[in-house]
């Protein structure tokens, strides 16, 4: 079984590789949104990012899904107010993401 330190290091490596393939800066911008405000829906993220990038709604949904499933840094829950799913950064990973974004 992995220790919590090993698990965090694996997440750090995965995020670092994910950001290394970021040609336009959109992945960094997406993660910055989650640092700035912990919980977002896909429509909210799309509205924020379309101001700076030419991107489709489905591309945003795909990126968020990849981050949630492959890195495990996002908590996914159904919003009570609407039909939109709420994506929220887990508190224990905020420091890792902040370190990667400032590096």
Helices and strands as residue ranges (DSSP letters): H 4-20, H 26-36, E 39-41, H 42-49, H 57-66, I 67-71, E 74-78, E 85-89, G 91-93, H 94-102
